[in-house]
Each structure stands twice: as C-alpha cells, then as structure tokens.
Amino acid sequence: MNKKYRLQLWICAALGWITSMPQAQASADPALLPQFQQQFNQQLQQAKVPGGAYAIVYKDQVLALGSYGVRAVGDNARVNADTVFRLASVSKTFAGNIMVQLSQQGRLDLQQPLKAYVPELQLKTAAIEQKVSVETILSQGSGFWAHAFEDLIEADQTPAQILPRLAELSPVCPPGRCYSYQNVLFGLLGRAAEQSTGRPYETLVSERVFAPLQMHTASYGLTGLLASRNKALPHQRGGKGWRTVKPKANFYRFPAAAGVNASARDLSQYLIAMLGYRPEVFSPALLGQLQQPLVKMPGKPRWPVWQQYRNASAWYGRGWRMVQYGDDKLYYHAGVVDGYRPYIAYSPATGYGLVLLTNAEADVTGKLAGWFWLQVLPGPQLAKHKHGATKKGAR
C-alpha cells in the first residue's frame, strides 16, 4: 500500500467515511485453495450443475481462478475463467457504485425524491412521492411490499407497461424504516443516472467501472451476453437433469437491477478494487459510503459461521448486502435469474474476496460460500479461562 493511499485511508477514517481500517492477516492460508477446489468440484458434481467458475482474491492479488464443467449440456466447450455468466442481482452492486459516484460529484442528490430524476414515476399520492428518495430505493428501504410487480417482469412485460402500476403501491412502513427488496423500483435508478448525466446508464458503468478495471468481457443486456463467444448458457431442471434454455430479455430490461454479464476474471478485479487496492478507480470516500449499513434486515443471519457471533446482524446498504459481526462486516450480494446463480463477497477484515458463478439455479453457491467464510473468518473471542488465556471459537 503506497503512502498516499494510506494517508487517504486515515483521513477518511477520521472523517467517519470508513468505520474501521482493514486488518487483513499477513498472508493467505496455503491450504485453503486446494480444499476449496475440492469443495467446488464436489458440490457442482453432486448437484449435477453443468458448469461454473470461481475466483478467490486476497488483498491485491488473484489467488485462484477455477472452473468446472461445460458451458452448455450437450456441448464439449468447457467453462474457464473468461466464460461470461449473467450476474442477476449482483448487478445492484454496480448501480450502488455509480449512484454514489454521481452523488459525490454533485451530479445527483441521493436524498432527493426519485421522482425528481424520473418525472414519469407516479406513486399513490404526492406525499408518498416526496418521501421515496433515491437512497431509500438504493438501500431497499422503499417501504412498499417486497418484490412489487416482479411477477410482471416474469410475465415479460416491459418497463413502459409496468411503470403505471406503481401508482397502486401503498406503504407498509415509512421509507427507510424497513427492508423491502425490489427489482422494478431499483431498476429506475438507471433512469435517474441517465437523467442526471445525459448519458446512457450502461455507458456510465462501462466508462467508470468496466474499462478502468480492465473487465474486458463485462457487458450489459441480452445483446451483450449473446455477443460473447465464450458464454455459459442457462439451464433449468428437465427430466433427471438439466436442460439448456434460451436466455430471456425480461430482467435485462431493468439494467440497474439485473443487467450485468461478466466472467470470474472480471469480477476478481472488481473485488480487488472493492477491497481498496484500486483507489484511483474506487476512492476511499466512495468505499466508505458503499460500506455503510442503512436498512436492517429482519432476523439473524442463518449460516453456521454467524451462529458463533452473539450480535451478528444483516443489513442492506447502497447496493450491497452486509453482515455485521463483532466489529467487522462481510459485504456480499447474490442473485438468481432464469438459469444462473451468481455470488460475490469480500471481507476487508481478512483481505479475502470470493466470486461464484454457475449456469443452473441449484443453490450450490450458498453452500460453497458458507463453507469458504467458515474457514476464513476468525471466531469471536470467548470468555477467558481461569489461567487468563483466551480461546477462539470454532472456525
């Protein structure tokens, strides 16, 4: 870490933009990689998933790029680190990045009503329109019922057809007060970015994220996926296994919510930047805002790794999910859409990041991610023994 960046970090910490400084361990665990490769192959093989890829990063290094299986059932083309997958809701992390960048540059105000940037948006009353800000949508705290009108996306209706239906929404809680996951409303953030800059949303992400991070295979939309020569096709259950299905345009029509395509290699560079090692692209001030918990999710995180922490809690921030455990946080997002299941996560406290991509909807990514973080995250300090020594919890 260079001196200039270290100084930036300390300034941002002092101003409250970063709540804790990364305290990654001195070196990566050499036993982790072969163990994870074994777990990855085993889980995909057991679920008969056609293909998948992963990336593991540590601080500013890509530790491993791995793959399994084929891009499509009945085809011999193998998945590799450059195979492109749909990212589904992992796309929301890119939207968070762009919206915060525009906010910090004075191009957009996160506290303004979303209607200020999307004039065609009509909610039930003018009072509701004034309360639903850009940030409440970005942090999944709109206050409306969860997954509102998502069934219309599934039914292949266009944004122009769905948008008028938003006037039917009634709040179930005040905006910003309760977690309420949305795709239709979140998709409107792309329009807000376009209105505030005069630039297409996809172009903004490409210029501000894909290009500077050298994410060479990343793209937006169905056209971008189909244009890739090295792409994983989606699969759904059929008979005793999986069958290839045609990629759909439906959720792609909401690019801020679910529009990105990318490879494991692309996302390894994205994680290194999110861990703070590309400050010329993602500044410490930007990361500080992206890492801020805003809306608390109900219940306690369920994975075994979180059960050892008495006060573990789940939150949604500006396009990222996060788990607060002790004094640290794990940042992540997952997704599922029409035959794909992606996952991305990083831990500033340990320096590790993980990407998982599959071309089937079997929930192997959740099992693999749970296993990985159980190995990597340290257990909490337990009560002192009678001789004064402390003991760490099971990893």
N, C-alpha and C positions, 0 to 999 in steps of 0.2 A: 504494500500500500504506500503510495507516494505521500510526501509531506503535505502537499497542497490539499489532497483529498482528506488526509487525516485531520487537517485544520478545519475543513468544511464540515466534517462529521461532528467535531466538538462544538463548533458554532451552532449547528442545527440542534444538537442535544441541549445546549444551553438555552436556546430559544423555545424548546419544547416541541420541535418538529419531529424529533426522534426520541422515543421514550426510554430506550435502553441501547447501549452500544453493543454491537455483535461481539460475543466472546467465544468464537469458534475454537474447537480443540486444536492442538498444534499440528496434527497430521491426521489423514484419513485412516480408517481401520482397514488394513490389507485383507482381512478375512471376509469383509463384507461383500466384495464383488462376486467371488465365486459362489458364495452362499445365495446371493440374490439371483444370479443367473440360474441356479438350480431351482429356486422357488418359482421364478418366472416361467421357465420351461414346464415345470410340473403343473402349475396352476392352469396354464393355457392348454396343455395336453389333456388334463382331466376334464376340462370344460369343453374340449374339442373345438376351441376357438380357432378359426382358420389362420389368423396371423396377428402379430403385434410387434411393437418396438418399445424400447425404453431408453432413457438417458439418466445418468447419475452424475451430478456435479458436486464439487467440493471447493468452496471459495471461488477462485477464478479459473479453475481447471475442470475440464470434462474428464471425469474418472472412467466412465464406461458408456458405450453406445452398443446396445444389444438388440437382437431381433429374433423372431420365431415365425415359422410357417410361411404361408403364401398370401399373396395379395388378393386372390380370389379362388374359391373352391373350383377345382377342375382345371386350374391354370398352374403351370410349373414356376411362374415368376415368383421369386422369393421376396419377402419383406426385408428391407435393410434400413439403415439409419436415415436415409434420404427419402423413404417412402412417405407420401403425403396422406394424412388422415384428416377427416373433419374433426374440428375441436369442439363443436357444440357450445355448451355454456362456458367453457374455458375462454371463449371469445369475450366474455364480460370483463375479464381482467384487462384486455387491451382497451376496451371502452373506458374503464376507470382511469387508465394511464392517460388517454387522450383528453378526457374531460378535465382532469386535474392540471395537465399541462396548459390547456386553454385558460383555465381559471387563473393560474399563476402568471400567465402572460397578459391578463386583463382583457382577454377576448370574450370571456363568458363568466357569469357570476353563478356559482353553484347554489346560492341561497335564493336566487330569483325563481319565480314560478316557471315551471316547464313551459307553460303557455306563452311566456314571453319570447321563447325561441321556436315554439311550434304553434303558430297562431291558429291553425286549423283544429287544434285539440279543444274539444268541448266536453267538460265534465258536467255533473248534475246541476251544480249551482256555481255562480261566480265566486262565492266564498270558498268553495272547495278548490276551484282552480287557483286561487291565490295561495292556498296552503300547501299545495303539492309542488314542491320545489324540485329543481334538477337533482339536488343532493338526496332528497328522500327517495327518488326513483333509483339513483345510482347505488344507494345503500339498502335497497329492498325494504324500505320503510314507508311505502306509499299509504298504507292504512286500509287498502282495499282487500277484498277476498283474494286468497292466493291463486296464482295461475289463471287470472281473469282472462276469459275468452281465448285461452290457449287451445281449446277444442276447435276453434275456428281456424287456427293455423293448421292443425292436424287435418281439417277438412279442406285444406288447400285454398282458403280464401286469402285475398291479397290485403295488404295494409289499408288500401283505399276502401275496401269492403268492411274491414274490422273497425277502423278508427271511429266511425259514427256510433258504434255500440258502446264506446267508453262513457258516453253520457248516461248510461244506465247504472254506472257503478255508484254504490253507496259505501261510505267508510265504515269499517268495523272497529276502527280505533283511530285516534288522532295521528296525522302523518308524523313519522319519526319515532313513534312510541312502540310499535310492534312490528315484528318481522313478517313480511308478506311477499313471498317470491313471485316475481313477474317476468314474463317474456315480451308480451305485447308492449307494455308501458316502457320497459327497459329498451326495447328496440327504437323508441322515439328519441333516445339520446343521440343517435346518429344524425337525426334531422336537426337537433339542437346544435351539434357541432358544425353542421353544414351552414345553418343559418348565421352562426356567429363568425364564420370564416369565409363564406362564399366558395368553399372547396368541397368536393365530394368526400364523404366520410372515409371511404375505402382508401382514397388518395392520402388523406391525413395520416392514417395508420401506416401506410406503406412508407411515406416520407419520414415519419417521426419515429417509427419503431422497426419495421422490417428492414429498410435499407441501411440505417446506421448500425444495426446489429448483425448485418450480413445474413439475414434469414432468407436465403436465396430461393427456397421453394415455397415460401409462405404466400398465400393469396386469399382473396375473398370470393365467396359465392360459388354457385354450381358451375358456372363457366370456368372459374379458376381451377376447381377440382378436376373437371373433365379435360382441361388443357394439359394437365400434368401427365407425363409419360410414365411416371413411377408413382402410382396411386394405389391405395388399398380400397377395394370395393366393399360396400356394406353387405352384411349378412344377417338374415333373420332365421329363426328356427323353422325347419321344414322336415317332416318325417322324423328320422332318427338323428339328424344332424343339422347342419346349417346350409342354407341356400343363398346364392347371390341375388340381391335385389337391385333395382335401378335407383340411383340416388335421387332424392326428391328436392324440389326447389323451395318447399313451404317455409321452413325455419330460416333458410338462407335469405328470405325477403326481409328479415329483421337483423341486419348485419351486426349491429352493436350487441345484440343478444346472443347470436349464434351463427356468425358468418365466416369465421376464420378457418382456413385449411393450413396445415403445417406438418413438418416432419419432426422426429425426435431430435435430429441435429439442430434444426432451427430453434427448438424450444430449449435446448441446452444453453444456447447463447442468451436467450430471453431470461432464463433463471440466473445466469451469472450476473446479468445487469440488475435483476431484482435483488440479488444478494449484496449489491452495492459496489460491484467491481467495474462498472462502466459509467462513472459519474458524469462523463461528458455527454452521455445519452439520457440517463435517468439520474437526475441530481439528488443529493441527499434530502433536499427540501421536498422534492416530488415523492421520494420513497417514504418520507415521514408521513405525508398525507395519505398515501396508499395503505400504510400500515396501521392507521388509526381505527380502532373499533368504534362503530357508530350505533348499530342496532343489535341488541342482544337476541339471540335465537333461543327458543324455548327448550327446556330440558338440558341434561348434561350430555356431553359427547359420549358416544356409546362404545367406541373402540377400547379393547383391553388396555392399551397404552395409557388412556386417560383415567382409568379407574384408580390408578395409584396416586393421582393428584386430588387432594380433597376439594380444591376450589376450581377445578377445570370448568371453563365456560366457553360457549360458542358464540361467535359474533359475525356480522356482515359489515364490511367497510365500504370503501369506494371501489366496487367491482371485485373485491376479493373476500372470500370467507376466511375466518381465522379462529384458532382455538387459543385461548389464554390459559396457560398452565403455570402456576407459580408466578415468577417474574418474567416469563418468556412467552413468546407466541409462535405458533406454526401457521403459515399463510398458505392457502390452497384454494383450488376450485376443481370441480369435477363436472361431468356432463354425460348425457346420453341422448342420442338422436338417430333414428332410422338406421340402425345397424352399426353404430360406432359408440365407443365408450372411452373417453379421454380423462386424464387426471394430471394435475400439475401441483407441486407444493415446494415450499422452501422454508428453511429454518435458519434465521440469522444467528441464533444462539449456538448452533453446531456448525454452520457453514455448509450444510448439505442441501441439495435440491434434487427432486425426483420428477420424472416425466414418464407416464404410462399411456400407451395408445393401443387400442385393439379395433378390429374390424367386425366385431359382433357385440351384442348387448349383454352378454353374460357378465355378471359382476365379479370378474376376477381382479379388476383394478382396485376395488375396495379391499379385498383380501391381501393383495400384494402390498398396497400402501400401508395397511395396518401392520403387516409383518416388518416392513422396512423401518417405519418410525419406532416400532418397539425395540429394534436393535440400536437405533441411532440416538434417540432422545434419552438423556440421563433420568434415572428415577429420582424422586424427591428425597430430600434429607429426612430420615426418620428420627425418632426420639433417640437421645444419647443413651448408651449403655452405662452400666454402673461404673465402668472404668473410664468413662468420659469419651470413648470412641463413638463415632457416628457410623451408621450403616446405610448404604444406599438401597433403595427399593429394587425389586426385580425389574429387569430391563425387557 
